[in-house]
Amino acid sequence: MEPSDIETPNPPATIPPLDETPPEPPPTANPPQSLRLGILAANVLLLVGVTAAVFINPNVGNLREYEFPENLNLAGWKLKESEALEPVEKPEYEGSSYRAGRHYRYRQGDIPLDIEIRYVTETLGGVDLFTREHERFTSKAHDEAITAQIRQRVESGHFAAITYGGYAYISTCINPRGLSSATPEQYERNQELYDMVLERVVPWLLGREQWRDDRCLWTLMYTPLGNDPQAAHGRLESAWQDWFQLWQGNFPPL
C-alpha cells in the first residue's frame, strides 16, 4: 500500500479549558408594559371605589344604637337590680357624649357593690373630669379632698383607685381594643398600639371601623370602706378584674 493511500484522521474537536465560565442563561423576560399598566390601573380603581363607597354610604360614621343588658352576672356577686342611665350629649366639661348607661347593684352577703357603666364617645379618655363631675362627688356637703392613685394590672390595664366619703372607688375607661386607661396619655397610647395598625386599614376604608377610635366604656365602681378599708379596696379590685373580662371582646359594635 502506498503512503498516499493512507487516510489522515480529522483533528480532534477543540476541548474548552476547565476554567472556562459556562454561558449565562438568557434573562427572564419582564411582563409586557401593558400588563403592568393594567395591574396598576386595577389597584387604583379598587382604591377609588372603596373610598367612594365610604363617602357615599350614609351609615359610615354613624354609631349604632346600643343598650346595656338588664341582667349581667358578676362572679362572686348577686345582682339585685339594675336601671338605665339617661344619655347625655356632649357634657360641657369634657366634650364627650354619654350615649347609653346602666347602674348595676350587686351584693355579696351584706356587702353592697355598685357599678355604673356609660358608653362614651368623642372622648379624650381621661377619667378625672368624669369622676369629679359625678353626682356622688359634687353632691357632698363637706369639702373632703378626692384622693386618687393610678394603679395598673397586667391583665386589665390602668385604673384610678379613689377613697372618698367612706367609700372605695375605681374609675376607669375600658377601651374598644387593648386594655383600660385612666389618663388621656394612657388612652392615646392605647390607640397608637391597637387602633393605628396596618391590619385595620381595609376595615377603616370600608367604613367598618374608626381609624382612631374615640370611644370607651367609662366604669365607676364603689363599695363601703367599712371597718377594713384595705379589704374593701381588695374586694373592689378583684371585682374590677372580673368586670373587665366581661367586656373585653364584647365592646359595643360600630
C-alpha angles and dihedrals in degrees: 000000000000120000089239090062093063113100116230110229119238114258114259118263115266111264114213115239116263094244095054111123113236115239117273117249115255113270118263111259115250118237112271115271090243092056093052091049090049093054091047092049091050091053092048092050091049092052092046091048094051092046092049091050090054092055097040097047106090092204095062109109094013114116120224120246111261136191126187116237116265093224121042122169118219120193113255094008134091118223111230101177145324136207135193120253118221116251117246121206115221106331109217095237097063111006093236127128123230098213097176139351145175137198115217121194118201135175135203104193103308094338115104125212122191123195123186117187127184131187102229127191135184089027135153089213101239115134095196096088093037090055100042091050093050115114093238088066103032094048096057113113096208125072098235112158117245107236117195132179120198108224134178136213119192093223098047111019132228130349138166114245109204134187114198140142096356094309138103113226138190118197121183147138120243106211126219089245132013124011137327126280138200104188133048090246092055091045093051092047090052090053091052092051101043109017107041098057132125097247090061095057096090096045088048093050089049090053094243096118139023115247092222103025108213097189134105142166103240108208126193115185126180142173133172117273092222117175094321113050092177092056090047092054090046092053091047094050091048091051089049092057091054091045092053091051090055092058102034104107091006098082115147109273123244 
